[in-house]
Amino acid sequence: MQNQDSDVAARNPRVQDLCREVGQLVALSREQRRTIDGLLTRLETVLRRARRHRVSHGAWRAAKSSQG
């Protein structure tokens, strides 16, 4: 029984280190996810603006070509 207790005591710091590391990885993953979500939102905004610009620019070209 004494041997098992010493094994548990020896493993305990390693388990705590692993738990701490897993916690850090989870926090990093969440931070990366927030960053990715923010970048995707910005990209969607840029794409929407580009589409609107292309549509309005195309309408301007069509009006110009029908005049001349």
C-alpha positions in Angstrom: 0.0 0.0 0.0 2.9 2.3 0.8 4.3 1.8 -2.7 1.0 2.8 -4.4 0.8 6.0 -2.3 4.3 7.0 -3.4 3.4 6.3 -7.0 0.4 8.5 -6.7 2.4 11.2 -5.0 5.0 11.0 -7.8 2.4 11.3 -10.5 0.4 14.1 -8.9 2.7 16.9 -10.0 2.9 15.6 -13.5 -0.9 15.4 -13.7 -1.2 19.0 -12.4 1.4 20.1 -15.0 -0.6 18.4 -17.8 -3.8 19.9 -16.6 -2.3 23.3 -16.5 -0.9 22.8 -20.0 -4.3 21.6 -21.3 -5.9 24.7 -19.8 -3.4 27.0 -21.5 -4.0 25.2 -24.8 -7.7 25.6 -24.4 -7.3 29.3 -23.6 -5.0 29.7 -26.7 -7.5 27.9 -28.9 -10.3 30.2 -27.7 -8.2 33.2 -28.4 -7.3 32.0 -31.8 -11.0 31.2 -32.5 -12.0 34.8 -31.6 -9.2 36.1 -33.8 -10.3 34.0 -36.7 -14.0 35.0 -36.2 -12.9 38.7 -36.2 -10.9 38.2 -39.4 -13.8 36.4 -41.1 -16.2 39.2 -40.1 -13.8 41.8 -41.6 -13.4 39.7 -44.8 -17.2 39.4 -45.2 -17.4 43.2 -44.8 -14.8 43.8 -47.5 -16.4 41.3 -49.8 -19.8 43.0 -49.4 -18.3 46.4 -50.1 -16.5 45.0 -53.2 -19.8 43.5 -54.5 -21.7 46.7 -54.0 -18.9 48.7 -55.7 -18.8 46.3 -58.6 -22.6 46.4 -59.0 -22.7 50.2 -58.8 -19.7 50.5 -61.0 -21.2 48.2 -63.5 -24.5 50.2 -63.5 -22.5 53.3 -64.1 -20.7 51.7 -67.0 -24.0 50.5 -68.5 -25.6 54.0 -68.2 -22.5 55.6 -69.8 -22.4 53.1 -72.7 -26.1 53.6 -73.4 -25.6 57.4 -73.6 -22.6 57.3 -75.9 
